[in-house]
Amino acid sequence: MAKLTYSKVNQDILKMIRPPTSAWGILFLTDLMVLGFGILCFAWQVYTGLGVAGYTRPVMWAVYITNFVFWVGIGHAGTLISAVLFLFRARFRNSIYRTAEGMTVFAVMTAGLFPLIHLGRVWNFYWLIPYPNQRQLWTNFRSPLEWDVFAVSTYLTISSVFFIVGLIPDVAVAREHATGWRKKLYTLLSFNWRGTDRQWKHYNNAYTYFAALATPLVFSVHSVVSWDFAMSINPGWHSTIFAPYFVAGAIFSGIAMVITLMVPMRKIFNLEDYLGDWHFDSMGKILLFTSLIVSYAYAIEMFLAWYGGNVYEKSVFWDRAFGHMGWAYWIMVTCNCLIPLLCIKKSIRTNIMAMFVISIFVNIGMWFERFVIIVQSLSHNFPVFTWKAYAPTWVELGITAGSFAWFFMFFLLFVKFLPAMAIAEIKEILPMPGKKRAA
Amino acid sequence: MSAKRQGVLAIFEDPGSVVDAIKALKSGGRRKFSVMTPVPNHDIAEAIDTSQSPVRWCTFIGGVVGGTLGFLLCAWTSLDWPLITNGKEIVSIPPFMVIVFECTVLIGGLTNLFAMLFFAGLPDIVQGEAFDSRFTEDRFGIWVPCGRQDAEAVAATMRANGAEEVRVEAA
């Protein structure tokens, strides 16, 4: 980044939001087609009923809840990078945090759809919200599902606010170079920011407190998501390690998604000066560290099932590895425990193509982790006569594909219309212009 | 949108010169001026004003109010329709703590946002300072509101401290 100047940062990052090319248009249209198919699948489910999903007793939570946990997890790395690494003053975050934060908001927006899709009668979703009604019935605040409503909606609100606030000084830069409707949009989004000392003073103070509030929030949200499972007495779910295990897994999958998104972005927009070996090396270390935590959790789960002496627990975990869904378990172990071990070598961490491939494997592995935890545990419940295999239907797979398209639709719009890198924060780690160098 | 403004706008390339110019303005008895920068700068911030932003207190109060409201919501609704499960307390503190925490963060975060907007004067509709688009790129600016009679002296101070461009704005 030594070659960069303040002016060059403006030029390079504003280049990204130039009017879309035809390649972007084709990509966006393809994405909309997949999304359209997902919406059709959902419409079919609403019209026909939840029976079109592959739910079969005892597997009454399946791909939709898998997707919910997967997408909430993806969001966590964004908050880790934008808030936790901000508090620790990790300077490598400055180039990647905007994309990671955008990813968080879009991932949580995607995750939030799945409990509603899973409801079946989606029009009754408002029953989740505590509101006065004629029968004086309130929601049950002792239920982890109600905690989830509060946790996920708080997370979406705070991460969106954090994202929008972070954009203010950079959108002001875009405003100064835009014309027409874009100028109006950027003027609105920048709150007419002018970078006065008064504005910076209160802005920086508030930003620190957003980071301070978002840090415990990120740990709480996935803990609450894990308690959706751990608070039940279902074998395979009822475990005290679920909260830290889920949080580490969320950061692990989120970092992988950041790498998956940043590698093509770097190539397409020629961002080599902004995303160098240093950034991928640092992200590789986080990936490796969280992979080791997740691997430890897989091992300790197995150990507890054996050492705890609970026959049902033992049976579930034996079935998990060697039963009818063993293939999914071993995909999970290979992608989440073995492949990320390559990141031990610095030459791999700084090899951008290798990191991209590893991140794809981790994304796949982490989706399967949630699938295994949810579906396999339910399919191998207490009474033997209820044991039943589950396979997703085309409706569930269509909605899942649609959720990816929904996420990428927002992401594609984001990189084309908003500064996808934090201009002001990148400038902060560059040498100041001028001779006296007040820093 | 721009208001009627009178004053001097000085544009600097060097943040060190901005610090010198601020010191010169202060030693000349001027307290009312604004500095515009593309990035926050500690030296400039310290030269202007070392007081703490009140945003933190608003955030703290917002968090406390949010947590309290969260607890009251859980306790009141549970007492409104008492449903005893497993012989547990109607007002069960441990499970309610999740809601208390989320409400603390939610209301604290929103208060933080609104306090920041309020104290920073955003959205900046008044636009009390003259502005140059280079302040979002690589230049630093000082806006000194003053009458015509003072404008020349202020401009001279700015030039003496390294301003690369000085503009006098008259209403």
Interface residues (C-beta under 8 A of the other chain):
Chain A: T5 Y6 S7 N10 P130 Q136 L137 W138 T139 N140 F141 R142 E146 W147 F150 A151 S153 T154 T157 I158 V161 F162 V165 I168 P169 A172 V173 R175 E176 H177 F191 N192 W193 R194 G195 T196 D197 R198 Q199 W200 K201 H202 Y203 N204 N205 A206 Y209 F210 L213 A214 P216 L217 S220 V224 A424 K427 E428 M432 P433 G434 K435 K436 R437 A438 A439
Chain B: F12 E13 D14 P15 G16 S17 V18 V19 S34 V35 M36 T37 P38 V39 P40 N41 H42 D43 I44 A45 I48 D49 Q52 S53 V55 R56 T59 G63 L73 C74 T77 S78 D80 W81 L83 T85 K88 S92 P95 F96 V98 I99 F101 E102 C103 V105 L106 G108 G109 L110 N112 L113 A115 M116 L117 F119 A120 G121 L122 P123 D124 I125 Q127 E129 F131 S133 F135 T136 E137 D138
